[in-house]
Amino acid sequence: MKKCILSAIIAALMIGAAGCGEKASDSVNVEIPEQKVDPAVEEQLWEEINKNMEDYDKEQMQEGYLDYSMRLFAGSVEEGTNSMISPVSVMMALDMAAAGANGETQEQITDLFCEGASQEQVEHFCRDLLDRYESSQDVELHLANSIWIRDTAANQMKEDYLVRTDRIFDAEAVIAPFDQTTVDAVNQWCDDNTDGMIDHLLDEIDPYAQLILMNATALDAPWADPYEDHQVREDTFTNAGGDTEDVKMLNSTEDTYFETEDAVGFMKYYEGYEYAFLAILPDENVTADEYVQSLTGEKYREFWNSRTTAYEVWTKLPEFTYEYELKMNDVLGDMGMIQAFKEDADFTGIAEFLDGNLYIDTVLHKTFIEVGQYRTRAAAVTAVIMEAGCAMPEPVEIKEVYLDRPFVYAIVEVDTGMPLFIGTLQSAQ
């Protein structure tokens, strides 16, 4: 079975409980015709939407994404625990919500990603990321979006919202009764779009829920230079609690080194050299948790810009596997996204109801990672490299980055340094 790193996020937009009357029906017998926008109307709506798409400043948007990623990461980690999030997954799901928001509700969401950017600019950025990530040749990177609509709410959906999310986010729209069959269908969608690595996200759907917006992000990345058998050695890792753990340590020599005032690191490339594993090892007098809490977009950029190939870098990386999940409401609220969680939120661009407003009730996030000898979430790949004898190169200074204690890592786009996933390893077992 093909393996992958993955992330899934779900945002449930709900009719507010206060003053909303009876709960929406969960009956599986309600027959709602399939909601399809007339092709002629769809083209007319898309022409208008596309005409209003705004270009964005690439450097400004990427810096905004880094700032957002570090703030989201710092707010999402649990002290002393292995943690990982996918900033791009969270952004995709929330920006689908923002596509149907107005006023302060929309502004607070878009400001998360790049302060002052318009919704049209953020949408354009998301569309470009989808195109770029899906076009990778050597690393399998897959993003999927979907919109789940309660059958009794289907007639309230705005056609231009369905067209916008379909054309920009490739989001499939599903009408469902929001009963146990829908729970099963949502979990099956997660399973299908994460290659089986996240096969369960929901146990039930709240009776007030009207929409579920979902993103799944999956990555299957072989190392450009897999670890040979002799590079895999029994070793120890000292966890966040100070206890020693027996681990399999992956040993290699890399050529990209990072060093700032309070951390060192290295980068190991995946096949194709478009993406890489970035390791950040804080100084011994700085815990991984302390480093994460001090990590800002500016500090991350300083670390990224310190990279050099002037050294031979001796590295150790423990094999590890874990999963992580959290409810992100408080994290996003602390970042300034407040109005979207209130009952007077403005998501009227999605749908309008006579008995209450749409608002976001819950944002859930779940991730999984496995780093192994041959790839990130391993499938067996072996490379044997034979070199002809040649003149000895000039000796170079050696740097050592041994990840035998808690560290921070990211899976990054090599050209920009933007993280698709970012996490901490506090324990290797």
BASEMAR-774889 format. One record per residue (C-alpha): x, y negated, z; residue in one letter. Coordinates in nm, 2 decimals. Each point is the difference from the previous one (the first is absolute). Layout:
! residues N
SITE / X / Y / Z / a
...
//
This chain:
! residues 429
SITE / 0.00 / 0.00 / 0.00 / m
SITE / 0.13 / -0.34 / -0.09 / k
SITE / 0.07 / -0.21 / 0.31 / k
SITE / -0.01 / -0.37 / 0.06 / c
SITE / 0.02 / -0.29 / 0.25 / i
SITE / -0.34 / -0.15 / 0.03 / l
SITE / -0.22 / -0.26 / 0.16 / s
SITE / -0.37 / -0.06 / 0.02 / a
SITE / -0.20 / -0.29 / 0.12 / i
SITE / -0.37 / -0.04 / 0.04 / i
SITE / -0.20 / -0.32 / 0.07 / a
SITE / -0.37 / 0.04 / 0.08 / a
SITE / -0.21 / -0.31 / -0.07 / l
SITE / -0.32 / 0.00 / 0.20 / m
SITE / -0.32 / -0.18 / 0.05 / i
SITE / 0.03 / -0.17 / 0.33 / g
SITE / -0.18 / 0.17 / 0.29 / a
SITE / -0.14 / -0.33 / 0.14 / a
SITE / -0.33 / -0.09 / -0.15 / g
SITE / 0.02 / 0.26 / -0.27 / c
SITE / -0.32 / 0.20 / 0.07 / g
SITE / -0.01 / 0.37 / -0.05 / e
SITE / 0.31 / 0.21 / -0.08 / k
SITE / 0.05 / 0.08 / -0.37 / a
SITE / -0.14 / 0.34 / -0.11 / s
SITE / 0.23 / 0.30 / -0.01 / d
SITE / -0.25 / 0.21 / -0.19 / s
SITE / 0.14 / 0.22 / -0.27 / v
SITE / -0.33 / -0.01 / -0.18 / n
SITE / 0.02 / -0.37 / -0.10 / v
SITE / 0.03 / 0.00 / -0.38 / e
SITE / 0.20 / -0.29 / -0.14 / i
SITE / 0.08 / -0.01 / -0.37 / p
SITE / 0.37 / -0.01 / -0.08 / e
SITE / 0.11 / -0.36 / 0.01 / q
SITE / 0.18 / -0.09 / -0.32 / k
SITE / 0.06 / -0.34 / -0.14 / v
SITE / -0.13 / -0.04 / -0.35 / d
SITE / 0.31 / 0.01 / -0.23 / p
SITE / -0.09 / -0.33 / -0.17 / a
SITE / -0.05 / -0.17 / 0.33 / v
SITE / 0.32 / 0.16 / 0.14 / e
SITE / 0.21 / -0.15 / -0.29 / e
SITE / -0.16 / -0.34 / 0.05 / q
SITE / 0.06 / 0.01 / 0.37 / l
SITE / 0.36 / 0.12 / -0.04 / w
SITE / 0.07 / -0.27 / -0.26 / e
SITE / -0.10 / -0.26 / 0.26 / e
SITE / 0.19 / 0.16 / 0.28 / i
SITE / 0.31 / 0.05 / -0.21 / n
SITE / -0.01 / -0.36 / -0.12 / k
SITE / 0.02 / -0.12 / 0.37 / n
SITE / 0.30 / 0.23 / 0.09 / m
SITE / 0.28 / -0.22 / 0.12 / e
SITE / 0.37 / 0.05 / -0.06 / d
SITE / 0.21 / 0.02 / 0.32 / y
SITE / 0.35 / -0.10 / 0.10 / d
SITE / 0.18 / 0.33 / 0.01 / k
SITE / 0.26 / -0.09 / 0.26 / e
SITE / -0.26 / -0.17 / 0.22 / q
SITE / -0.24 / 0.30 / -0.01 / m
SITE / 0.28 / 0.25 / 0.07 / q
SITE / 0.12 / -0.21 / 0.30 / e
SITE / -0.36 / -0.02 / 0.12 / g
SITE / -0.03 / 0.38 / -0.03 / y
SITE / 0.32 / 0.05 / 0.20 / l
SITE / -0.12 / -0.23 / 0.27 / d
SITE / -0.34 / 0.18 / 0.02 / y
SITE / 0.17 / 0.34 / 0.00 / s
SITE / 0.22 / -0.08 / 0.29 / m
SITE / -0.28 / -0.16 / 0.21 / r
SITE / -0.23 / 0.30 / -0.08 / l
SITE / 0.28 / 0.24 / 0.09 / f
SITE / 0.09 / -0.17 / 0.33 / a
SITE / -0.37 / 0.00 / 0.10 / g
SITE / -0.06 / 0.36 / -0.09 / s
SITE / 0.28 / 0.19 / 0.17 / v
SITE / -0.06 / 0.18 / 0.33 / e
SITE / 0.29 / -0.04 / 0.24 / e
SITE / 0.23 / 0.30 / 0.02 / g
SITE / -0.20 / 0.19 / -0.27 / t
SITE / 0.07 / 0.09 / -0.36 / n
SITE / -0.20 / -0.25 / -0.21 / s
SITE / -0.05 / -0.07 / -0.37 / m
SITE / -0.23 / -0.22 / -0.20 / i
SITE / -0.05 / -0.08 / -0.37 / s
SITE / -0.03 / -0.37 / -0.05 / p
SITE / -0.10 / 0.04 / -0.36 / v
SITE / -0.29 / 0.24 / 0.09 / s
SITE / -0.14 / -0.24 / 0.25 / v
SITE / 0.03 / -0.29 / -0.24 / m
SITE / -0.18 / 0.18 / -0.28 / m
SITE / -0.30 / 0.10 / 0.22 / a
SITE / -0.03 / -0.34 / 0.17 / l
SITE / 0.03 / -0.19 / -0.33 / d
SITE / -0.28 / 0.20 / -0.14 / m
SITE / -0.21 / -0.14 / 0.29 / a
SITE / 0.14 / -0.35 / -0.06 / a
SITE / -0.11 / 0.03 / -0.37 / a
SITE / -0.36 / -0.03 / 0.12 / g
SITE / 0.06 / -0.25 / 0.28 / a
SITE / -0.03 / -0.38 / 0.01 / n
SITE / 0.12 / -0.30 / 0.20 / g
SITE / 0.18 / 0.06 / 0.32 / e
SITE / -0.06 / 0.37 / -0.01 / t
SITE / 0.19 / 0.04 / -0.33 / q
SITE / 0.27 / -0.26 / 0.09 / e
SITE / 0.10 / 0.18 / 0.32 / q
SITE / 0.04 / 0.33 / -0.19 / i
SITE / 0.20 / -0.14 / -0.28 / t
SITE / 0.22 / -0.20 / 0.24 / d
SITE / 0.11 / 0.33 / 0.15 / l
SITE / 0.18 / 0.08 / -0.32 / f
SITE / 0.12 / -0.35 / -0.11 / c
SITE / -0.10 / -0.31 / 0.18 / e
SITE / -0.17 / -0.25 / -0.23 / g
SITE / -0.04 / 0.25 / -0.29 / a
SITE / -0.34 / 0.02 / -0.17 / s
SITE / -0.20 / 0.33 / -0.02 / q
SITE / 0.06 / 0.00 / -0.38 / e
SITE / 0.38 / -0.02 / 0.06 / q
SITE / 0.00 / 0.28 / 0.25 / v
SITE / -0.22 / 0.21 / -0.23 / e
SITE / 0.24 / -0.06 / -0.29 / h
SITE / 0.29 / 0.11 / 0.23 / f
SITE / -0.19 / 0.32 / 0.10 / c
SITE / -0.07 / 0.08 / -0.36 / r
SITE / 0.37 / -0.05 / -0.09 / d
SITE / 0.10 / 0.23 / 0.29 / l
SITE / -0.24 / 0.27 / -0.12 / l
SITE / 0.13 / -0.01 / -0.35 / d
SITE / 0.37 / 0.00 / 0.11 / r
SITE / -0.03 / 0.28 / 0.26 / y
SITE / -0.21 / 0.22 / -0.23 / e
SITE / 0.26 / -0.03 / -0.28 / s
SITE / 0.29 / 0.14 / 0.20 / s
SITE / 0.17 / 0.27 / -0.21 / q
SITE / 0.21 / 0.20 / 0.26 / d
SITE / -0.19 / -0.05 / 0.32 / v
SITE / -0.37 / 0.10 / 0.02 / e
SITE / -0.18 / -0.30 / 0.15 / l
SITE / -0.38 / 0.00 / -0.01 / h
SITE / -0.24 / -0.25 / 0.13 / l
SITE / -0.38 / 0.06 / 0.00 / a
SITE / -0.28 / -0.23 / 0.11 / n
SITE / -0.37 / 0.07 / 0.05 / s
SITE / -0.32 / -0.16 / 0.12 / i
SITE / -0.26 / 0.21 / 0.18 / w
SITE / -0.35 / -0.15 / 0.00 / i
SITE / -0.29 / 0.12 / 0.22 / r
SITE / -0.28 / 0.10 / -0.23 / d
SITE / -0.26 / -0.23 / 0.16 / t
SITE / 0.24 / -0.30 / -0.05 / a
SITE / 0.09 / 0.07 / -0.37 / a
SITE / -0.26 / -0.24 / -0.14 / n
SITE / 0.15 / -0.29 / 0.20 / q
SITE / 0.34 / 0.03 / -0.16 / m
SITE / 0.12 / -0.28 / -0.22 / k
SITE / 0.09 / 0.10 / -0.35 / e
SITE / 0.29 / -0.24 / -0.03 / d
SITE / 0.15 / 0.15 / 0.31 / y
SITE / -0.02 / 0.35 / -0.14 / l
SITE / 0.15 / -0.11 / -0.33 / v
SITE / 0.28 / -0.20 / 0.18 / r
SITE / 0.10 / 0.29 / 0.23 / t
SITE / -0.02 / 0.25 / -0.29 / d
SITE / 0.22 / -0.20 / -0.24 / r
SITE / 0.25 / -0.14 / 0.25 / i
SITE / 0.03 / 0.28 / 0.26 / f
SITE / -0.11 / 0.30 / -0.21 / d
SITE / -0.25 / 0.06 / 0.28 / a
SITE / -0.26 / 0.27 / -0.07 / e
SITE / -0.34 / -0.07 / 0.15 / a
SITE / -0.19 / 0.28 / 0.17 / v
SITE / -0.36 / -0.01 / 0.12 / i
SITE / -0.06 / 0.24 / 0.29 / a
SITE / -0.25 / 0.06 / 0.28 / p
SITE / 0.27 / -0.06 / 0.28 / f
SITE / -0.09 / 0.33 / 0.17 / d
SITE / 0.23 / 0.30 / 0.06 / q
SITE / 0.02 / 0.07 / -0.37 / t
SITE / 0.15 / -0.34 / -0.05 / t
SITE / 0.25 / 0.05 / 0.29 / v
SITE / 0.11 / 0.32 / -0.18 / d
SITE / 0.02 / -0.18 / -0.33 / a
SITE / 0.21 / -0.28 / 0.14 / v
SITE / 0.24 / 0.25 / 0.16 / n
SITE / 0.02 / 0.19 / -0.32 / q
SITE / 0.08 / -0.33 / -0.19 / w
SITE / 0.29 / -0.05 / 0.25 / c
SITE / 0.12 / 0.35 / -0.05 / d
SITE / -0.01 / -0.03 / -0.38 / d
SITE / 0.17 / -0.33 / -0.02 / n
SITE / 0.28 / 0.08 / 0.25 / t
SITE / 0.08 / 0.34 / -0.14 / d
SITE / -0.14 / 0.17 / 0.30 / g
SITE / 0.22 / -0.18 / 0.26 / m
SITE / -0.29 / -0.20 / 0.16 / i
SITE / -0.31 / 0.23 / -0.02 / d
SITE / -0.20 / -0.15 / 0.28 / h
SITE / -0.07 / -0.36 / 0.09 / l
SITE / -0.37 / -0.02 / 0.12 / l
SITE / -0.20 / 0.21 / 0.24 / d
SITE / -0.32 / -0.20 / -0.05 / e
SITE / -0.13 / -0.32 / -0.15 / i
SITE / -0.16 / -0.27 / 0.22 / d
SITE / -0.37 / -0.02 / -0.07 / p
SITE / 0.04 / -0.38 / -0.06 / y
SITE / 0.27 / 0.04 / -0.26 / a
SITE / -0.09 / -0.12 / -0.35 / q
SITE / 0.34 / 0.02 / -0.19 / l
SITE / 0.33 / 0.17 / 0.04 / i
SITE / 0.30 / -0.14 / -0.19 / l
SITE / 0.29 / 0.24 / -0.04 / m
SITE / 0.35 / 0.01 / -0.12 / n
SITE / 0.24 / 0.30 / -0.02 / a
SITE / 0.37 / -0.03 / -0.07 / t
SITE / 0.22 / 0.30 / -0.07 / a
SITE / 0.37 / 0.03 / -0.08 / l
SITE / 0.20 / 0.31 / -0.10 / d
SITE / 0.36 / -0.10 / -0.03 / a
SITE / 0.30 / 0.23 / -0.06 / p
SITE / 0.34 / -0.13 / 0.11 / w
SITE / 0.22 / -0.11 / -0.29 / a
SITE / 0.27 / 0.19 / 0.18 / d
SITE / -0.15 / 0.29 / 0.20 / p
SITE / 0.18 / 0.12 / 0.31 / y
SITE / 0.21 / 0.31 / -0.07 / e
SITE / -0.03 / 0.29 / 0.25 / d
SITE / 0.33 / -0.08 / 0.16 / h
SITE / -0.12 / -0.36 / 0.07 / q
SITE / -0.29 / 0.14 / 0.22 / v
SITE / 0.14 / 0.06 / 0.35 / r
SITE / -0.13 / 0.07 / 0.34 / e
SITE / 0.04 / -0.32 / 0.21 / d
SITE / -0.18 / -0.20 / 0.27 / t
SITE / -0.22 / -0.30 / 0.02 / f
SITE / -0.05 / -0.21 / 0.31 / t
SITE / -0.36 / -0.11 / 0.01 / n
SITE / -0.16 / -0.31 / 0.15 / a
SITE / -0.03 / 0.16 / 0.34 / g
SITE / 0.37 / 0.08 / 0.01 / g
SITE / -0.05 / 0.37 / -0.05 / d
SITE / 0.22 / 0.20 / -0.24 / t
SITE / -0.18 / 0.19 / -0.28 / e
SITE / 0.15 / 0.27 / -0.23 / d
SITE / -0.05 / -0.10 / -0.37 / v
SITE / 0.12 / 0.08 / -0.35 / k
SITE / 0.20 / -0.30 / -0.10 / m
SITE / 0.05 / -0.10 / -0.36 / l
SITE / 0.35 / -0.12 / -0.06 / n
SITE / 0.11 / -0.20 / -0.31 / s
SITE / 0.22 / -0.28 / -0.12 / t
SITE / -0.19 / -0.29 / -0.15 / e
SITE / 0.11 / -0.33 / -0.17 / d
SITE / -0.25 / -0.26 / 0.12 / t
SITE / 0.06 / -0.15 / 0.34 / y
SITE / -0.19 / -0.26 / 0.21 / f
SITE / 0.12 / -0.19 / 0.30 / e
SITE / -0.15 / -0.29 / 0.20 / t
SITE / 0.06 / -0.13 / 0.35 / e
SITE / -0.21 / 0.27 / 0.17 / d
SITE / -0.03 / 0.29 / -0.25 / a
SITE / 0.18 / 0.20 / -0.26 / v
SITE / -0.15 / 0.23 / -0.27 / g
SITE / 0.03 / 0.18 / -0.33 / f
SITE / -0.21 / 0.08 / -0.30 / m
SITE / -0.05 / 0.34 / -0.17 / k
SITE / -0.15 / 0.00 / -0.34 / y
SITE / -0.28 / 0.21 / -0.14 / y
SITE / 0.01 / 0.13 / -0.36 / e
SITE / -0.02 / -0.28 / -0.25 / g
SITE / 0.15 / -0.25 / 0.24 / y
SITE / -0.32 / -0.21 / 0.01 / e
SITE / -0.08 / 0.09 / 0.36 / y
SITE / 0.22 / 0.09 / 0.30 / a
SITE / 0.00 / 0.09 / 0.37 / f
SITE / 0.13 / -0.29 / 0.20 / l
SITE / 0.13 / 0.08 / 0.35 / a
SITE / 0.04 / -0.27 / 0.26 / i
SITE / 0.19 / 0.09 / 0.32 / l
SITE / -0.02 / -0.26 / 0.28 / p
SITE / 0.30 / -0.06 / 0.22 / d
SITE / 0.03 / 0.23 / 0.30 / e
SITE / -0.11 / -0.28 / 0.24 / n
SITE / -0.32 / -0.06 / -0.21 / v
SITE / -0.28 / 0.26 / 0.01 / t
SITE / -0.19 / 0.08 / -0.32 / a
SITE / -0.31 / -0.15 / 0.16 / d
SITE / 0.18 / -0.32 / 0.09 / e
SITE / 0.14 / -0.02 / -0.35 / y
SITE / -0.35 / 0.05 / -0.16 / v
SITE / -0.15 / -0.27 / 0.22 / q
SITE / 0.27 / -0.25 / -0.12 / s
SITE / -0.04 / 0.10 / -0.36 / l
SITE / -0.14 / -0.28 / -0.22 / t
SITE / -0.01 / -0.04 / -0.37 / g
SITE / 0.30 / -0.23 / 0.02 / e
SITE / 0.20 / 0.24 / 0.21 / k
SITE / -0.08 / 0.29 / -0.23 / y
SITE / 0.11 / -0.21 / -0.30 / r
SITE / 0.33 / -0.09 / 0.18 / e
SITE / 0.06 / 0.38 / 0.05 / f
SITE / -0.09 / 0.08 / -0.36 / w
SITE / 0.22 / -0.28 / -0.14 / n
SITE / 0.30 / 0.13 / 0.21 / s
SITE / 0.03 / 0.31 / -0.22 / r
SITE / 0.34 / 0.07 / -0.15 / t
SITE / 0.17 / 0.28 / -0.19 / t
SITE / 0.34 / -0.09 / 0.13 / a
SITE / 0.02 / 0.30 / 0.24 / y
SITE / -0.02 / 0.37 / 0.01 / e
SITE / -0.29 / 0.07 / 0.24 / v
SITE / 0.00 / 0.32 / 0.20 / w
SITE / -0.36 / 0.08 / 0.10 / t
SITE / -0.21 / 0.23 / 0.21 / k
SITE / -0.37 / 0.03 / -0.04 / l
SITE / -0.21 / 0.25 / 0.20 / p
SITE / -0.27 / 0.21 / -0.17 / e
SITE / -0.33 / -0.11 / 0.14 / f
SITE / -0.38 / 0.04 / -0.05 / t
SITE / -0.29 / -0.18 / 0.17 / y
SITE / -0.33 / -0.16 / -0.05 / e
SITE / -0.14 / -0.32 / 0.14 / y
SITE / -0.34 / -0.17 / 0.02 / e
SITE / -0.15 / -0.31 / 0.16 / l
SITE / -0.30 / -0.23 / -0.01 / k
SITE / 0.13 / -0.34 / -0.13 / m
SITE / -0.27 / -0.24 / 0.11 / n
SITE / 0.20 / -0.16 / 0.28 / d
SITE / 0.32 / -0.01 / -0.21 / v
SITE / -0.18 / -0.19 / -0.28 / l
SITE / -0.18 / -0.23 / 0.25 / g
SITE / 0.33 / -0.10 / 0.15 / d
SITE / 0.13 / -0.08 / -0.35 / m
SITE / -0.29 / -0.24 / -0.05 / g
SITE / -0.26 / 0.21 / -0.17 / m
SITE / -0.29 / -0.07 / 0.24 / i
SITE / -0.30 / -0.11 / -0.20 / q
SITE / -0.03 / 0.32 / -0.20 / a
SITE / -0.08 / 0.20 / 0.32 / f
SITE / -0.28 / -0.24 / 0.11 / k
SITE / -0.36 / 0.05 / -0.07 / e
SITE / -0.01 / -0.34 / -0.18 / d
SITE / 0.27 / 0.10 / -0.25 / a
SITE / -0.06 / -0.09 / -0.36 / d
SITE / 0.02 / 0.30 / -0.23 / f
SITE / -0.29 / -0.12 / -0.21 / t
SITE / 0.21 / 0.05 / -0.31 / g
SITE / -0.03 / 0.38 / 0.06 / i
SITE / -0.37 / 0.02 / 0.09 / a
SITE / -0.27 / -0.19 / 0.18 / e
SITE / -0.25 / 0.14 / 0.25 / f
SITE / -0.31 / -0.16 / 0.15 / l
SITE / 0.06 / 0.13 / 0.35 / d
SITE / 0.37 / -0.07 / 0.06 / g
SITE / 0.34 / -0.07 / -0.13 / n
SITE / 0.27 / 0.23 / -0.11 / l
SITE / 0.31 / 0.00 / 0.23 / y
SITE / 0.29 / 0.23 / 0.06 / i
SITE / -0.05 / 0.23 / 0.29 / d
SITE / 0.30 / 0.22 / -0.01 / t
SITE / 0.33 / 0.03 / -0.19 / v
SITE / 0.17 / 0.34 / 0.05 / l
SITE / 0.35 / 0.09 / -0.12 / h
SITE / 0.16 / 0.34 / -0.02 / k
SITE / 0.34 / 0.10 / -0.13 / t
SITE / 0.23 / 0.31 / -0.04 / f
SITE / 0.37 / 0.04 / -0.08 / i
SITE / 0.25 / 0.28 / -0.04 / e
SITE / 0.36 / -0.07 / -0.08 / v
SITE / 0.20 / 0.31 / -0.10 / g
SITE / 0.31 / 0.13 / -0.17 / q
SITE / -0.12 / -0.04 / -0.36 / y
SITE / -0.26 / -0.28 / 0.00 / r
SITE / -0.24 / -0.19 / 0.22 / t
SITE / -0.26 / 0.26 / 0.06 / r
SITE / 0.20 / 0.28 / -0.15 / a
SITE / -0.03 / 0.22 / -0.29 / a
SITE / 0.30 / 0.21 / -0.08 / a
SITE / 0.24 / -0.19 / -0.24 / v
SITE / 0.37 / 0.08 / -0.02 / t
SITE / 0.26 / -0.20 / -0.19 / a
SITE / 0.36 / 0.13 / -0.06 / v
SITE / 0.24 / -0.27 / -0.11 / i
SITE / 0.34 / 0.10 / -0.14 / m
SITE / 0.26 / -0.26 / -0.07 / e
SITE / 0.32 / 0.03 / -0.20 / a
SITE / 0.32 / -0.09 / 0.17 / g
SITE / 0.10 / -0.37 / -0.03 / c
SITE / 0.23 / -0.25 / 0.17 / a
SITE / -0.07 / -0.06 / 0.36 / m
SITE / -0.20 / -0.32 / 0.07 / p
SITE / 0.13 / -0.28 / 0.22 / e
SITE / -0.09 / 0.07 / 0.36 / p
SITE / -0.28 / -0.21 / 0.14 / v
SITE / -0.11 / -0.09 / 0.35 / e
SITE / -0.24 / 0.25 / 0.16 / i
SITE / -0.32 / -0.10 / 0.18 / k
SITE / -0.20 / 0.25 / 0.21 / e
SITE / -0.38 / -0.01 / 0.05 / v
SITE / -0.11 / 0.30 / 0.20 / y
SITE / -0.37 / 0.01 / 0.06 / l
SITE / 0.03 / 0.21 / 0.32 / d
SITE / -0.22 / -0.23 / 0.21 / r
SITE / -0.32 / -0.19 / -0.07 / p
SITE / 0.00 / -0.21 / -0.32 / f
SITE / -0.22 / -0.19 / -0.24 / v
SITE / -0.05 / 0.11 / -0.36 / y
SITE / -0.18 / -0.11 / -0.31 / a
SITE / -0.07 / 0.14 / -0.35 / i
SITE / 0.07 / -0.29 / -0.22 / v
SITE / -0.02 / -0.12 / -0.35 / e
SITE / 0.37 / -0.05 / -0.09 / v
SITE / -0.04 / -0.31 / -0.22 / d
SITE / -0.19 / -0.20 / 0.26 / t
SITE / 0.05 / 0.17 / 0.34 / g
SITE / -0.38 / 0.01 / 0.05 / m
SITE / -0.10 / 0.29 / 0.23 / p
SITE / -0.27 / 0.24 / -0.11 / l
SITE / 0.04 / 0.18 / 0.34 / f
SITE / 0.18 / -0.11 / 0.31 / i
SITE / 0.04 / 0.18 / 0.33 / g
SITE / 0.20 / 0.09 / 0.31 / t
SITE / 0.15 / 0.33 / 0.10 / l
SITE / 0.00 / 0.03 / 0.38 / q
SITE / 0.01 / 0.38 / 0.02 / s
SITE / 0.11 / 0.25 / -0.26 / a
SITE / -0.22 / 0.28 / 0.13 / q
//
